[in-house]
Amino acid sequence: MPRWQPVIGLEIHVQLSTESKIFSGASTAFGAEPNSQACAVDLGLPGVLPVLNERAVALAIRFGLAIGASIAERSVFARKNYFYPDLPKGYQISQYAEPIVNHGRLCLTLPSGEEKEIRILRAHLEEDAGKSVHDLFPGQSGIDLNRAGTPLLEVVTEPDLSSAAEAVQYMRTLHTLVRFIGICDGNMQEGSFRCDANVSVKPADSPTLGTRAEIKNLNSFRFVERAINHEIERQIELLESGGKVVQETRLYDPDRDETRSMRSKEDAHDYRYFPDPDLLPIVISADEIAAARAALPELPQQREARYLREFGLNREEAEALSSELPVAEYFEALAAQCGDARQAANWVSGEVFAALNRDALPFSEIRVSSGRLAGLLTRIQDQTVSNSMAKQVFEAMWQGPEDADAIIEARGLRQVTDSGEIEALVDAVISENPDQVAQFRAGKDKVFGFFVGQVMKRSKGKANPQTVNDLVVSKLKT
């Protein structure tokens, strides 16, 4: 048994998919000129009053229901007081004592196949701060307040994670969930999904947790894993050399692959939380919760289990096809239209994903509808085209509006299934290649592919591959 046991909890900031900010009408669109999307409310100018964005509340409720949490019938906004250049009011509006979501859970499937439940302590609404920019002005820092007031849902776990790999698995599972239920676009490069990691180590046989350090603003899965692993190693080395871990906030430097101290870690009382006097409590009725529950789609892990059970897919396929709602809906529509879930899964996981990756397109911009693709798969089933010919047809469908039948006819791609016609081609190839025939009959089975290839070449790829294989075997063994 290892001597030290890591203990990890994550705080993930999920940017909610709203067009305007949580307490103002300013836009949340990414990429605008610095400080062009910060209104008087975001700037904290005297006399302004915040007005709560109703959609942010609805999205928080949807998330809480998706993780099996309780939704507070009454929750309260508080002021979290601290002074930093990108926080113009001198406080952040957040939730503290009475958050909107309490005590949920998320189940992970670990690489070993084992399942582990991670407890989620709370998820609370808050506004984002602005952004400090340190690399544009020599000797100076700039402040961009476009993000100030952007709606966030901060999702806080219990310290249930015991390795960097588990932390990344949890983060990926949560990332899939928030995108699937439509509350966040999950774009980590734009800051829509980022993580603070609380890391400590303790003797493996001790019930007492060690002193934790918080690593701030990790915005990629790779950086989360590297930062946590480095911090675990740092704390173990420190303890084994007789030192003590201090409670502090640290940053991760990916260039040096190390964490560095930023400041001493504040406790809740340091922020002097008190209820925000400008905002009424959020009151949510049982009817609102029931309506939100009824509107939830079947969740990713539920769909994955169903695909394994009903369609006989393997876990990798089921996970890929259930990871995004548009993908899942497309796959299920295709399976129903072509009547073969196995074939539908192969084509979505294969040709469709490959074409999207090649052209750097999101699934929402797919160029072949499920109905058009089902028409092509039907032509494979009735042997109008072979699989290899179908790939040519699919590429033409991807590039234009024609359906499969029109492309097959226009390009002469109809498969040759007449056994007599194929038999004549096989006879010609065998008679013209006596040396290869002798090699095959002497036990060199690899030469079999030569005959199949020659027949397919003479048929210009149109001969039915199974018929070709059967006839070549029959002729060579007689």
Residue pairs with C-beta under 8 A, 6 or more apart in sequence:
1 204
2 204
3 203
3 204
4 201
4 202
4 203
4 204
4 232
4 236
4 239
5 162
5 201
5 202
5 203
5 204
5 206
6 162
6 163
6 164
6 199
6 200
6 201
6 228
6 232
7 159
7 161
7 162
7 199
7 200
7 201
7 202
7 209
7 210
7 212
8 159
8 161
8 162
8 163
8 164
8 166
8 167
8 197
8 198
8 199
8 200
8 228
9 156
9 157
9 158
9 159
9 160
9 161
9 197
9 198
9 212
10 155
10 156
10 157
10 161
10 167
10 170
10 171
10 195
10 196
10 197
10 198
11 154
11 155
11 156
11 157
11 195
11 196
11 197
11 198
12 154
12 155
12 171
12 174
12 193
12 194
12 195
12 196
13 128
13 152
13 153
13 154
13 155
13 193
13 194
13 195
13 196
14 63
14 152
14 153
14 154
14 155
14 174
14 178
14 183
14 184
14 192
14 193
15 28
15 128
15 150
15 151
15 152
15 184
15 185
15 191
15 192
15 193
16 22
16 55
16 56
16 59
16 60
16 151
16 152
16 153
16 183
16 184
17 59
17 182
17 183
17 184
17 185
18 28
18 53
18 55
18 56
18 59
18 151
19 27
19 28
19 29
20 26
20 27
20 28
20 53
21 27
21 28
21 41
21 42
21 53
21 127
21 149
21 150
21 151
22 52
22 53
22 56
22 93
22 125
22 126
22 127
22 149
22 150
22 151
22 152
23 41
23 50
23 51
23 52
23 53
23 93
23 127
23 149
23 279
24 39
24 40
24 41
24 42
24 50
24 51
24 149
25 39
26 37
26 38
26 39
26 41
26 42
26 149
27 37
28 37
28 150
28 151
29 37
30 187
30 190
32 146
34 133
34 142
34 144
34 146
35 143
35 144
35 145
35 146
36 146
37 146
38 130
38 145
38 146
38 148
38 149
40 48
41 48
41 49
41 50
41 149
42 88
42 145
42 148
42 149
43 88
43 145
43 148
44 88
44 89
44 90
49 278
50 93
50 276
50 278
50 279
52 77
52 279
52 282
53 151
56 125
56 151
57 100
57 125
57 282
57 284
58 292
59 153
59 183
60 100
60 101
60 123
60 125
60 153
60 183
61 71
61 100
61 101
61 284
61 288
61 289
61 292
62 181
62 182
62 183
62 292
62 295
62 296
63 101
63 123
63 153
63 155
63 177
63 178
63 181
63 183
64 70
64 71
64 100
64 101
64 104
64 123
65 71
65 289
65 292
65 293
65 296
66 177
66 181
66 296
66 299
67 101
67 104
67 105
67 106
67 120
67 123
67 177
68 104
68 105
69 101
69 102
69 103
69 104
69 105
69 120
69 123
70 101
70 102
70 103
71 100
71 101
71 284
71 289
72 98
72 99
72 100
72 101
72 102
72 282
72 284
73 283
73 284
73 285
73 286
74 98
74 281
74 282
74 283
74 284
75 95
75 98
75 99
75 100
75 124
75 125
75 281
75 282
75 284
76 95
76 97
76 98
76 275
76 276
76 281
76 282
77 93
77 94
77 95
77 125
77 275
77 276
77 279
77 282
78 93
78 94
78 95
78 96
78 97
78 273
78 274
78 275
78 276
79 91
79 92
79 93
79 94
79 273
79 274
79 275
79 276
80 91
80 92
80 93
80 94
80 96
80 126
80 271
80 273
81 90
81 91
81 271
81 272
81 273
82 90
82 91
82 92
82 266
82 270
82 271
83 90
84 129
85 132
85 141
85 143
86 129
86 130
86 131
86 132
86 143
86 144
86 145
86 148
87 129
87 130
87 148
88 130
88 145
88 148
92 126
92 127
92 129
93 126
93 127
93 276
93 279
94 124
94 125
94 126
94 127
94 154
95 124
95 125
95 126
96 124
96 268
96 273
97 273
98 281
99 122
99 123
99 124
99 125
100 123
100 124
100 125
100 282
100 284
101 120
101 122
101 123
101 124
101 153
102 121
102 122
103 119
103 120
103 121
103 122
104 119
104 120
104 123
105 117
105 118
105 119
105 120
106 117
106 118
106 120
106 170
106 173
106 174
106 177
107 115
107 116
107 117
107 118
107 173
107 301
108 115
108 116
108 117
108 118
108 166
108 169
108 170
108 173
109 115
109 169
109 315
110 116
110 166
110 169
111 165
111 169
116 160
116 166
117 160
118 157
118 158
118 160
118 161
118 170
119 157
119 158
119 160
120 155
120 156
120 157
120 158
121 156
121 157
121 158
122 156
123 153
123 154
123 155
123 156
124 153
124 154
124 156
125 151
125 152
125 153
126 152
126 154
127 148
127 149
127 150
127 151
127 152
128 147
128 148
128 149
128 150
128 151
128 152
129 147
129 148
130 143
130 144
130 145
130 146
130 147
130 148
131 143
131 144
131 145
131 146
131 147
132 141
132 142
132 143
133 141
133 142
133 143
133 144
134 141
134 142
136 142
147 191
153 183
153 184
155 174
157 170
159 198
159 200
159 209
161 167
161 170
164 224
164 225
164 226
164 228
164 229
164 232
165 225
167 197
167 224
167 225
167 228
168 221
168 224
168 225
171 195
171 221
171 224
172 221
175 186
175 193
176 300
176 323
176 324
177 299
177 300
178 184
178 186
178 193
179 185
179 186
179 324
180 297
180 299
180 300
180 323
180 324
180 325
181 296
181 297
181 299
181 325
182 325
184 192
184 193
185 192
186 192
186 193
187 193
188 194
188 219
188 220
188 221
189 219
191 219
193 219
194 217
194 218
194 219
195 217
195 218
195 219
195 224
196 214
196 215
196 216
196 217
196 218
197 214
197 215
197 218
197 224
197 227
197 228
197 231
198 212
198 213
198 214
198 215
199 212
199 213
199 214
199 215
199 228
199 231
199 232
199 235
200 209
200 210
200 211
200 212
200 213
200 235
200 245
201 210
201 232
201 235
201 236
201 239
201 245
202 208
202 209
202 210
210 235
210 239
210 245
211 244
211 245
211 246
211 247
212 245
212 247
212 265
213 231
213 235
213 245
213 246
213 247
213 248
213 249
213 250
213 259
213 265
214 248
214 249
214 250
214 265
215 227
215 228
215 231
215 250
215 251
215 252
215 259
216 249
216 250
216 251
216 262
217 251
218 224
218 227
218 252
223 252
223 254
226 252
226 254
226 257
227 252
227 259
230 252
230 257
230 258
230 259
231 250
231 259
234 258
234 259
235 245
238 244
238 245
239 245
246 264
247 264
247 265
248 261
248 262
248 263
248 264
248 265
249 261
249 262
249 263
249 264
249 265
250 259
250 260
250 261
250 262
251 259
251 260
251 262
252 258
252 259
253 259
253 260
297 325
298 306
300 322
300 323
300 328
301 322
303 318
303 321
303 322
303 328
304 315
304 318
304 319
304 322
305 318
307 313
307 317
307 318
307 321
307 322
307 345
308 314
308 315
308 318
310 341
311 318
311 335
311 341
311 342
311 345
312 341
312 342
313 321
313 341
313 342
313 345
317 345
317 349
320 327
320 349
320 353
321 327
321 328
321 331
321 345
321 348
321 349
322 328
324 363
326 363
326 364
327 348
327 363
330 348
330 363
330 366
330 370
331 344
331 345
331 348
333 370
333 371
334 344
334 347
334 348
334 370
334 373
334 374
334 377
335 341
335 344
335 345
337 370
337 371
337 374
338 344
338 373
338 374
338 377
338 378
338 381
339 381
340 377
340 381
343 377
343 380
343 381
344 377
347 373
347 377
347 394
351 391
351 394
352 366
352 368
352 373
355 361
355 367
355 394
355 395
355 398
356 362
356 363
356 365
356 366
361 367
367 397
367 398
367 399
368 394
368 397
368 398
372 397
372 403
372 404
373 394
373 397
375 403
375 404
375 405
376 385
376 390
376 393
376 394
376 397
376 404
377 390
378 404
379 385
379 390
379 393
379 404
379 405
379 408
380 386
380 387
380 390
383 415
383 417
383 464
384 408
384 414
384 415
385 393
385 408
385 413
385 414
385 415
386 415
386 461
386 462
386 464
386 465
387 465
388 461
388 465
389 413
389 415
389 461
389 462
392 411
392 413
393 404
393 407
393 408
393 411
393 413
396 402
396 407
396 411
397 403
397 404
397 407
402 410
407 413
408 414
413 462
414 462
415 462
415 463
415 464
416 422
416 459
416 462
416 463
416 464
417 464
417 467
419 467
419 471
422 455
422 459
422 463
422 464
422 467
422 468
422 471
423 471
425 455
425 458
425 459
425 463
426 451
426 455
426 468
426 471
426 472
426 475
427 475
428 458
429 451
429 454
429 455
429 458
430 437
430 451
430 472
430 475
430 476
433 450
433 451
433 454
436 447
436 450
436 451
437 476
439 447
440 447
440 448
440 451
440 476
441 476
448 472
448 473
448 476
451 472
451 476
452 465
452 468
452 469
452 472
455 463
455 468
455 472
456 463
456 465
456 468
459 468
